[in-house]
Amino acid sequence: MLIVVTALIIISALPQYISMYNFINNGSVAWPMQWNNEQRLWALIFSLLTLPALFLSFGTKEINTKLRAIFLTLSSVIISIALFNVVTSGIGQSSKADSESLLLVEFWRSGWWL
């Protein structure tokens, strides 16, 4: 159960990991502005994976209270970062090159983050 909870929490921050990697690797120079709104929405969607992770961690006796506190802290940080980005920046167009509609599947297919 510990592996499942840890995996859900790690996966929940995947869009944020991608944007942090791109920022560290390229200094934000090669960041395609057209994917900012998709990244914010995917971060919000993926952050919901922390809820079943917390449910599983509090529902089993296999995980001790210190690990529950760590999982709760990580989950609250992931959710608050995702909510903060959406509230402050919105989900609309992020640049002139961005399309007016969200291209959620193309975000993963384009390979811009590789």
RODO-2510 file (C-alpha; in nm, 4 decimals, decimal comma):
residues 114
     n   res          X          Y          Z
     1     m     0,0000     0,0000     0,0000
     2     l     0,2919     0,2323     0,0716
     3     i     0,4165     0,1976    -0,2863
     4     v     0,0730     0,2786    -0,4300
     5     v     0,0341     0,5906    -0,2156
     6     t     0,3860     0,7100    -0,2962
     7     a     0,3345     0,6483    -0,6690
     8     l     0,0050     0,8410    -0,6726
     9     i     0,1641     1,1399    -0,5018
    10     i     0,4665     1,1374    -0,7332
    11     i     0,2475     1,1052    -1,0446
    12     s     0,0207     1,3860    -0,9249
    13     a     0,2994     1,6401    -0,9672
    14     l     0,4104     1,5210    -1,3121
    15     p     0,3072     1,8361    -1,5088
    16     q     0,4849     2,0507    -1,2508
    17     y     0,7960     1,8330    -1,2774
    18     i     0,7947     1,8806    -1,6542
    19     s     0,7751     2,2589    -1,6293
    20     m     1,0438     2,2704    -1,3587
    21     y     1,2731     2,0497    -1,5683
    22     n     1,2251     2,2717    -1,8712
    23     f     1,2943     2,5826    -1,6652
    24     i     1,6113     2,4357    -1,5105
    25     n     1,7365     2,2791    -1,8324
    26     n     1,6681     2,5669    -2,0711
    27     g     1,6471     2,8652    -1,8416
    28     s     1,2930     2,9121    -1,9710
    29     v     1,4342     3,0223    -2,3083
    30     a     1,2871     2,7364    -2,5097
    31     w     0,9592     2,7203    -2,3183
    32     p     0,6809     2,7137    -2,5749
    33     m     0,4269     2,9598    -2,4408
    34     q     0,1478     2,7804    -2,6236
    35     w     0,1420     2,5026    -2,3629
    36     n     0,1170     2,7130    -2,0460
    37     n    -0,2600     2,6864    -2,0136
    38     e    -0,2584     2,3096    -2,0780
    39     q     0,0157     2,2615    -1,8200
    40     r    -0,1843     2,4533    -1,5596
    41     l    -0,4994     2,2515    -1,6286
    42     w    -0,3154     1,9173    -1,6288
    43     a    -0,1450     2,0124    -1,3022
    44     l    -0,4880     2,0781    -1,1517
    45     i    -0,6278     1,7490    -1,2853
    46     f    -0,3264     1,5456    -1,1737
    47     s    -0,3305     1,7057    -0,8289
    48     l    -0,6617     1,5298    -0,7696
    49     l    -0,4664     1,2013    -0,7556
    50     t    -0,3465     1,3044    -0,4122
    51     l    -0,6984     1,2633    -0,2740
    52     p    -0,7171     0,8841    -0,3255
    53     a    -0,3582     0,8627    -0,2040
    54     l    -0,4543     1,0354     0,1200
    55     f    -0,7653     0,8206     0,1502
    56     l    -0,5525     0,5067     0,1150
    57     s    -0,2884     0,6296     0,3566
    58     f    -0,5405     0,7123     0,6272
    59     g    -0,7417     0,3964     0,5611
    60     t    -0,4626     0,1483     0,6259
    61     k    -0,2763     0,0703     0,9438
    62     e     0,0329    -0,0255     0,7422
    63     i     0,1412     0,3394     0,7173
    64     n     0,2499     0,5073     1,0388
    65     t     0,1557     0,8584     1,1473
    66     k     0,4855     1,0198     1,0440
    67     l     0,4441     0,8974     0,6865
    68     r     0,0818     1,0138     0,6870
    69     a     0,1982     1,3597     0,7913
    70     i     0,4582     1,3615     0,5123
    71     f     0,1989     1,2491     0,2566
    72     l    -0,0471     1,5103     0,3801
    73     t     0,2159     1,7845     0,3556
    74     l     0,3246     1,6829     0,0048
    75     s    -0,0358     1,6575    -0,1099
    76     s    -0,1260     1,9981     0,0267
    77     v     0,1785     2,1550    -0,1416
    78     i     0,0946     1,9939    -0,4781
    79     i    -0,2705     2,0988    -0,4614
    80     s    -0,1925     2,4522    -0,3439
    81     i     0,0644     2,5091    -0,6221
    82     a    -0,1806     2,3859    -0,8861
    83     l    -0,4643     2,5996    -0,7477
    84     f    -0,2411     2,9054    -0,7140
    85     n    -0,1322     2,8807    -1,0785
    86     v    -0,4891     2,8482    -1,2022
    87     v    -0,6245     3,1273    -0,9806
    88     t    -0,3478     3,3762    -1,0600
    89     s    -0,3036     3,3020    -1,4310
    90     g    -0,6316     3,1422    -1,5367
    91     i    -0,6706     2,8804    -1,8082
    92     g    -0,7157     3,1124    -2,1046
    93     q    -0,4678     3,1917    -2,3800
    94     s    -0,1190     3,2436    -2,2456
    95     s     0,0336     3,3999    -2,5570
    96     k    -0,0502     3,5090    -2,9098
    97     a     0,0822     3,1755    -3,0413
    98     d    -0,1602     2,9852    -2,8225
    99     s    -0,4866     2,8549    -2,9617
   100     e    -0,8155     2,9609    -2,8094
   101     s    -0,9126     2,6023    -2,7275
   102     l    -0,7338     2,3671    -2,4926
   103     l    -0,5371     2,0923    -2,6651
   104     l    -0,5018     1,8541    -2,3730
   105     v    -0,4006     1,5433    -2,5681
   106     e    -0,1613     1,7328    -2,7952
   107     f     0,0202     1,8575    -2,4838
   108     w     0,1500     1,5033    -2,4289
   109     r     0,1884     1,4066    -2,7960
   110     s     0,3864     1,7083    -2,9110
   111     g     0,7020     1,6148    -2,7211
   112     w     0,7875     1,9796    -2,6484
   113     w     0,9116     1,8858    -2,3019
   114     l     1,1703     1,6296    -2,4171
***
